[in-house]
Amino acid sequence: MSSEPIRGAARLHELLALQAQRQPEATALWWQGRAISYAQLQQRVTQLARRLASVGETGERIGVLAFNGPEFLELIYAAAASGRILVPLNARLAPAEWVYQLEAAGVSLLFGDTALLQALRAHPQAPSLPMVDLQDAYRGWIGQGPQAPLPVTGAADPVWILYTSGSTGRPKGAVLTHQSFLAGLASAALARPVLPGDIFLYPFPLFHVAAHNVLLQHQHGAAVVLLRAFSSAATLSACRELNVTTLSLAPTMIAMLLDDPAFSPADLASVRTIGYGASAMPETLLRRLLTETGVGLCQSYGMTELSGSAAFLTVEDHQQAVAGQPELLRTVGRPLATVQVKVVNEAGYECETGVAGEILVRGPQCMRGYWQQPEATASALVDGWLHTGDIGRFDERGYLSIVDRKKDMIISGGENVASREVEEALRLHPAVRDCAVIGLPDPRWGEQVAAVVVLDGAASDEELAAHCRSLLAGYKTPKAWRRVQALPLNAAGKVDKPALRAGGGAQR
């Protein structure tokens, strides 16, 4: 089986179509023990795409509110083929957050899981738009409706609007194009090559930009094992029974695998590489993995606005870290030749080696901009450079370290939580006069959302948590609380969050 990328694919859906021509009987997807070939998947995608093309106009937004499944993957390819823009919604958000994103993107048709659609419809501000239940009505909706010719689309056309975690408040819809997606795949292939016969396991949600890993496998003709959601038991079983060769995991997931009572090093005997991101790899976990298994590790640095990743800490880098260079684990590796990366000071001048500044990235994989937010786009994209909002520095060997994440961003269990978004929700409670939300170290999830509150009235931790949960996803709701008379301020008059973090910030 060839692992050469599909030549001539200028649009996302052509990756699948051309593989279906090249190797129609090869497995494209493993789902719950069942193999789906490239030809079968392409047939379903074509039928769905022609059905979508019969609804509305080219460029309309199609939403999907679901956990992983073959139907979600079909929508990814079919929306692109039909000239529609897919808007994947985070299934873990609260209904109020779905409502905002559906309205902001102007979604005209929504596909979703039964339980999630029920929760959305129960919200008092639920939009009145057609909804197709993926469990009950999906196949019938496709088969019984009209079919239309597929439109002509270009590489620069938008294909996804993917909402960010909102590091400065409300989430923004990053517009990703066919071109940016394919450029992101070109970067990933340099650091995580797909080899003939590879079987890749994907446990992350398809509504994340991490879904580009699935497209990368299909670009090279590999098979994808798709899990509905991560579990250590399902992951170990799939690795053992299907001879998985590569997979993507968060460090917390790797720890769960090794801690699973049923774990045996033999379970990972076929695994060549595990790619990870979202948070750094603890040296103790790295040494444990390499001691107990022969698996290689590869870390990536990226974001939604980059259609994937732009820098990688390679398998060889991890081996060097264990062999006496542990400082490498405090970096995110080196940028790839497919992008330009620089670190600049507040005046916009490039920083010297070892000096921290904002990380800027330029390359074809950068987003087009934020959906219908010209001011935010102009701020993020300046002269072709994407301002990431991350603070980092280069060392003398060209390795990039992240000094601080996007302003006040918390990463808990691989999920991004914007502190300002949680603060805005907290301030809606009548007893909260002021507040600050920070991330505190957590041995299981990496970071824990913690709230420091100044109260005008009485409110228990449970009451405040329930208030947040009514407006936000569960993982965004603070798990630790502290009451203070006033928040500490820095010289600029802003809340001194470093001081709060240094002091523990909140009581568990």
C-alpha positions in Angstrom: 0.0 0.0 0.0 1.3 3.4 -0.9 1.8 6.1 1.7 2.3 8.9 -0.9 0.0 11.8 -0.4 -2.7 12.4 -3.0 -1.4 14.6 -5.8 -3.6 17.2 -7.3 -5.9 17.5 -4.2 -6.6 21.2 -4.0 -9.8 20.9 -1.9 -10.4 19.0 1.3 -12.9 16.4 0.0 -10.7 15.4 -2.9 -8.4 13.6 -0.4 -11.1 11.0 0.1 -12.3 11.0 -3.5 -8.9 10.3 -5.0 -8.0 7.6 -2.5 -11.3 5.9 -3.3 -10.1 5.8 -6.9 -6.6 4.6 -6.0 -7.5 1.9 -3.5 -11.3 1.5 -3.2 -11.2 -1.7 -1.1 -8.7 -0.4 1.5 -10.1 0.4 4.9 -10.7 4.1 5.5 -12.4 3.8 8.8 -12.8 1.4 11.7 -15.9 2.1 13.7 -17.0 -0.2 16.6 -15.2 -3.2 15.1 -16.5 -2.6 11.6 -14.4 -1.7 8.6 -15.6 0.9 6.1 -13.7 1.0 2.8 -12.6 4.2 1.0 -15.2 3.3 -1.8 -18.0 2.9 0.7 -17.2 6.1 2.5 -16.9 8.0 -0.7 -20.2 6.7 -1.9 -21.9 7.9 1.3 -20.2 11.3 1.1 -21.2 11.9 -2.5 -24.9 11.1 -1.8 -24.8 13.4 1.2 -23.0 16.2 -0.6 -25.6 16.2 -3.4 -28.4 16.3 -0.9 -26.7 19.2 0.9 -26.3 21.0 -2.5 -30.1 20.9 -2.9 -30.6 23.0 0.2 -30.0 26.7 0.1 -27.0 28.3 -1.6 -23.3 27.7 -1.9 -21.5 29.2 1.1 -24.3 28.5 3.6 -23.3 27.3 7.0 -24.1 23.8 8.1 -23.8 23.0 11.8 -23.0 19.7 13.5 -23.6 19.1 17.2 -22.4 15.5 17.9 -19.9 13.2 19.4 -17.7 11.1 17.1 -19.2 8.8 14.6 -19.0 7.9 10.8 -21.8 10.4 10.2 -19.7 13.3 11.5 -16.8 12.3 9.2 -19.2 12.1 6.3 -20.4 15.6 7.0 -16.8 16.9 7.1 -16.2 15.7 3.6 -19.7 16.3 2.2 -20.0 19.9 3.4 -16.8 20.7 1.6 -17.9 18.9 -1.6 -21.2 20.7 -1.6 -19.7 24.2 -1.2 -21.1 24.6 2.3 -19.2 25.7 5.3 -19.2 23.3 8.3 -19.6 24.7 11.8 -18.6 22.0 14.3 -20.0 22.8 17.7 -18.3 21.6 20.9 -20.7 19.0 22.3 -19.5 19.6 25.8 -20.6 23.2 25.9 -23.8 24.5 27.6 -26.9 25.1 25.4 -26.5 28.9 25.8 -23.1 28.6 24.2 -24.4 26.6 21.3 -27.1 29.2 20.7 -24.6 32.0 20.5 -22.4 30.2 18.0 -25.3 29.0 15.8 -26.6 32.6 15.6 -23.2 34.2 15.2 -22.3 31.9 12.3 -25.8 32.1 10.7 -26.2 28.3 10.6 -29.2 27.4 8.4 -29.2 23.6 8.9 -28.1 21.5 11.9 -27.2 17.9 12.3 -26.8 16.4 15.8 -27.0 13.6 18.2 -30.5 12.9 19.7 -29.7 13.9 23.3 -27.8 17.0 22.3 -30.5 18.3 20.0 -33.1 17.7 22.8 -30.9 19.8 25.2 -30.7 22.6 22.5 -34.4 22.6 21.8 -35.1 22.9 25.5 -33.2 26.2 25.8 -35.6 29.2 25.8 -33.6 31.0 23.0 -33.1 27.9 20.8 -33.0 28.9 17.2 -35.8 27.9 14.9 -33.8 26.1 12.1 -34.1 22.6 10.6 -32.4 20.0 12.7 -31.6 16.5 11.5 -31.2 13.8 14.1 -28.1 11.7 13.3 -29.5 8.6 15.1 -33.1 8.7 13.8 -33.5 10.8 10.6 -30.1 11.1 9.0 -30.2 8.3 6.4 -33.8 9.0 5.6 -33.2 12.7 5.1 -30.4 11.9 2.6 -32.2 9.2 0.7 -35.7 10.7 0.5 -34.7 14.3 -0.5 -33.6 15.7 -3.8 -30.1 15.4 -5.2 -28.4 18.4 -6.9 -25.2 18.8 -8.9 -22.1 19.8 -6.9 -20.9 23.3 -7.3 -17.5 24.4 -8.5 -15.4 25.6 -5.5 -11.9 26.9 -5.1 -9.0 26.3 -2.8 -9.4 29.7 -1.2 -13.0 29.1 -0.3 -14.0 28.7 3.4 -14.6 25.1 4.5 -14.9 25.4 8.3 -15.8 28.0 10.9 -14.4 26.7 14.1 -15.0 28.6 17.2 -12.0 29.3 19.5 -12.2 29.1 23.2 -12.5 32.8 23.5 -9.3 33.9 25.3 -10.6 37.5 25.3 -14.2 36.7 26.1 -16.8 35.5 23.6 -15.5 32.7 21.3 -14.5 33.8 17.7 -15.2 31.8 14.6 -11.9 31.1 12.9 -12.5 30.7 9.1 -10.4 27.8 7.7 -10.2 27.2 3.9 -9.4 24.2 1.8 -6.0 25.7 1.3 -5.2 26.3 4.9 -6.3 22.8 5.9 -4.1 21.2 3.2 -1.2 23.4 4.2 -1.7 22.3 7.8 -1.5 18.7 6.6 1.7 19.3 4.7 3.2 20.6 8.0 2.0 17.6 10.0 3.3 15.1 7.5 6.8 16.4 7.9 6.9 15.7 11.6 4.5 12.8 11.8 5.0 10.8 8.6 2.3 8.3 7.6 3.9 5.0 6.5 2.5 2.2 4.3 0.0 0.1 6.3 -0.5 2.6 9.1 -3.5 2.3 11.3 -4.2 5.5 13.3 -6.3 5.7 16.4 -8.2 9.0 17.0 -9.9 9.4 20.4 -10.3 13.2 20.4 -13.6 14.9 19.3 -14.0 15.6 15.6 -15.3 19.1 16.5 -11.7 20.1 17.4 -9.0 21.3 15.0 -7.2 18.1 16.0 -9.5 16.4 13.4 -6.9 17.4 10.9 -5.0 14.3 12.0 -7.8 12.1 10.5 -7.6 14.0 7.2 -3.8 13.5 7.2 -4.2 9.7 7.4 -6.7 9.7 4.6 -4.4 11.9 2.5 -1.8 9.1 2.7 -4.3 6.2 2.4 -4.1 4.9 6.0 -6.9 3.5 8.1 -8.4 5.5 11.0 -9.8 3.8 14.1 -12.4 6.3 15.4 -13.5 6.2 19.0 -16.7 7.9 20.1 -14.8 9.2 23.1 -11.6 8.3 24.9 -11.4 5.5 27.4 -8.3 3.7 28.4 -10.0 0.3 28.0 -11.3 1.0 24.5 -7.9 2.5 23.4 -5.9 -0.5 24.7 -8.4 -3.0 23.2 -8.2 -1.3 19.8 -4.4 -1.1 19.9 -4.2 -4.8 20.7 -6.9 -6.1 18.4 -6.3 -3.9 15.3 -2.5 -3.5 15.6 -2.7 0.3 15.8 0.6 1.9 14.7 0.1 5.6 15.5 -2.3 7.5 17.7 -3.0 10.9 19.2 -3.3 11.4 23.0 -3.1 14.0 25.6 -0.5 13.4 28.4 -3.4 12.8 30.8 -4.7 10.1 28.5 -1.2 8.5 28.3 -1.1 8.4 32.1 -4.6 6.8 32.2 -3.4 4.0 29.8 -0.4 3.2 32.0 -2.5 3.3 35.1 -5.2 1.1 33.7 -5.4 -2.1 35.8 -5.5 -4.2 32.6 -2.5 -2.5 31.0 0.3 -4.6 29.6 3.2 -3.3 27.6 2.2 -5.9 25.0 -0.9 -3.8 24.3 1.2 -1.2 22.7 3.6 -3.5 20.9 2.4 -2.4 17.5 2.5 1.3 18.3 5.3 3.3 16.6 4.4 6.8 17.7 2.0 8.7 20.0 1.5 12.3 19.1 0.4 14.6 21.8 -0.3 18.3 22.5 -2.5 20.5 24.7 0.1 20.4 27.6 3.7 19.5 28.2 4.9 15.9 28.9 6.1 15.4 32.5 9.5 13.9 32.5 8.5 11.2 34.9 5.7 10.1 32.6 8.0 10.2 29.6 10.6 8.0 31.3 7.9 5.6 32.4 6.5 5.2 28.9 9.9 4.7 27.3 10.9 2.3 30.1 7.8 0.1 29.8 7.2 0.3 26.0 9.1 1.0 22.8 6.7 3.8 21.8 8.1 7.1 20.3 6.6 10.5 21.3 6.0 13.6 19.2 4.7 16.9 20.6 3.0 19.6 18.5 2.4 23.3 19.0 -0.5 24.8 17.2 -4.0 26.3 17.4 -7.3 26.5 15.6 -6.1 29.6 13.7 -3.2 27.6 12.2 -5.4 24.8 10.9 -3.2 22.5 12.9 0.4 22.8 14.1 3.5 24.7 13.2 6.2 23.4 15.5 7.1 19.9 16.7 9.2 18.2 19.3 10.2 15.1 17.4 10.6 11.5 18.4 14.4 12.1 18.3 14.1 15.1 20.5 12.3 13.1 23.1 15.0 10.4 23.0 17.6 13.1 23.5 15.6 14.5 26.5 15.7 11.1 28.2 19.4 10.6 27.3 20.5 13.7 29.2 18.8 16.8 27.8 15.6 17.1 29.9 15.4 20.8 29.1 14.0 19.9 25.7 10.8 18.9 27.3 10.3 22.5 28.4 10.1 23.4 24.7 7.6 22.7 21.9 10.3 21.9 19.4 11.3 23.7 16.3 9.2 25.3 13.6 8.8 23.5 10.4 10.1 24.7 7.0 6.4 25.2 5.9 5.9 28.2 8.1 7.8 31.3 9.3 7.8 31.9 13.1 9.3 34.8 14.9 9.1 36.3 18.4 8.6 40.1 18.7 8.6 42.7 21.4 5.8 45.2 22.1 7.2 47.5 19.5 7.0 44.8 16.8 10.8 44.2 16.6 12.2 40.7 16.5 13.6 39.6 19.8 17.1 38.3 20.3 17.7 34.7 21.2 16.6 33.9 24.7 14.4 37.0 25.0 10.6 36.5 25.4 8.0 38.1 23.2 4.8 37.4 21.3 4.9 34.4 18.9 4.0 35.3 15.3 3.4 32.8 12.5 3.1 33.3 8.8 2.3 30.7 6.2 -0.5 29.3 4.0 -2.0 27.3 6.9 -3.1 30.5 8.7 -6.8 31.1 8.9 -8.5 33.6 6.6 -9.8 35.6 9.6 -12.6 35.6 12.1 -16.1 35.2 10.8 -17.8 38.6 10.5 -15.4 40.2 13.0 -13.2 42.5 10.9 -11.6 44.3 13.9 -10.6 41.1 15.6 -9.2 39.8 12.2 -7.2 43.0 11.7 -5.7 42.6 15.1 -4.8 39.0 14.7 -3.5 39.1 11.1 -1.1 41.9 10.4 0.9 42.0 7.2 0.3 38.2 6.8 1.5 37.4 10.3 -0.8 35.7 12.7 -0.4 37.2 16.2 -0.9 34.1 18.4 -1.1 35.9 21.7 1.3 33.3 23.1 4.5 34.5 24.7 7.6 32.5 23.9 11.4 32.6 23.3 13.8 30.8 21.0 17.0 29.2 22.3 20.3 29.1 20.5 19.4 25.9 18.8 16.1 27.2 17.4 13.9 25.4 19.9 10.8 27.4 20.9 9.6 27.6 24.5 6.2 28.9 25.6 6.6 31.3 28.4 2.9 31.9 28.9 -0.2 30.7 27.1 -2.7 33.0 25.5 -3.6 35.6 28.1 -5.2 33.9 31.1 -6.0 30.7 29.2 -6.4 27.6 31.3 -5.9 24.1 29.8 -7.8 21.4 31.8 -7.7 17.9 30.5 -6.8 19.1 27.0 -9.7 21.6 26.9 -9.1 25.3 26.6 -10.9 27.4 29.2 -10.9 31.2 28.8 -10.8 32.8 32.2 -12.6 36.0 31.1 -15.5 33.9 29.8 -15.9 32.3 33.2 -15.5 35.7 34.9 -18.2 37.2 32.8 -20.6 34.4 33.8 -19.7 34.7 37.5 -20.4 38.4 37.5 -24.0 37.7 36.4 -24.6 36.3 39.9 -26.1 39.0 42.1 -23.7 38.3 45.1 -20.5 38.6 43.0 -19.0 42.1 43.1 -15.7 41.1 41.5 -13.8 38.0 40.6 -10.7 36.5 38.9 -10.4 33.1 37.4 -7.1 31.3 37.2 -5.6 27.9 36.6 -4.1 25.9 39.4 -1.9 22.8 39.0 -3.9 19.5 39.0 -2.2 16.1 39.1 -4.8 14.5 36.8 -6.1 17.2 34.5 -3.0 19.4 34.2 -4.9 22.5 35.5 -8.0 23.1 37.5 -10.3 26.1 37.0 -10.2 28.2 40.2 -12.2 31.3 41.1 -11.3 34.1 43.5 -14.4 36.1 44.4 -15.3 39.3 46.1 -18.9 39.0 47.4 -21.5 41.6 48.2 -23.8 39.0 49.6 -24.0 35.4 50.8 -23.4 32.6 48.3 -22.1 29.1 48.9 -19.5 27.4 46.6 -22.3 25.1 45.5 -24.6 28.0 44.6 -21.9 29.7 42.6 -20.9 26.5 40.8 -24.5 25.8 39.9 -24.9 29.3 38.5 -21.8 28.9 36.3 -22.9 25.4 35.2 -26.2 26.9 34.0 -24.3 29.1 31.6 -21.1 27.2 30.8 -19.8 23.7 30.1 -19.0 21.6 33.1 -15.3 21.6 32.5 -15.3 25.5 32.5 -17.1 25.6 35.9 -14.6 26.4 38.8 -13.7 23.5 41.0 -11.9 25.5 43.6 -13.0 28.7 45.4 -11.6 31.5 47.5 -13.2 34.5 49.0 -11.2 37.8 49.4 -12.0 41.3 50.5 -10.3 42.7 47.4 -8.4 41.4 44.3 -4.6 42.2 44.2 -3.7 44.8 41.5 -0.4 45.3 39.6 1.3 48.6 38.8 -0.9 49.0 35.8 -4.1 48.7 37.9 -4.9 45.3 36.5 -5.7 42.2 38.5 -2.4 40.5 39.5 -3.1 37.0 38.4 0.5 35.8 38.8 0.3 36.7 42.4 -3.0 34.8 42.8 -1.4 31.7 41.2 1.7 32.0 43.3 -0.5 32.2 46.4 -2.5 29.1 45.5 -5.4 31.4 44.5 -8.3 29.4 45.8 -9.2 26.8 48.4 -9.8 23.3 47.1 
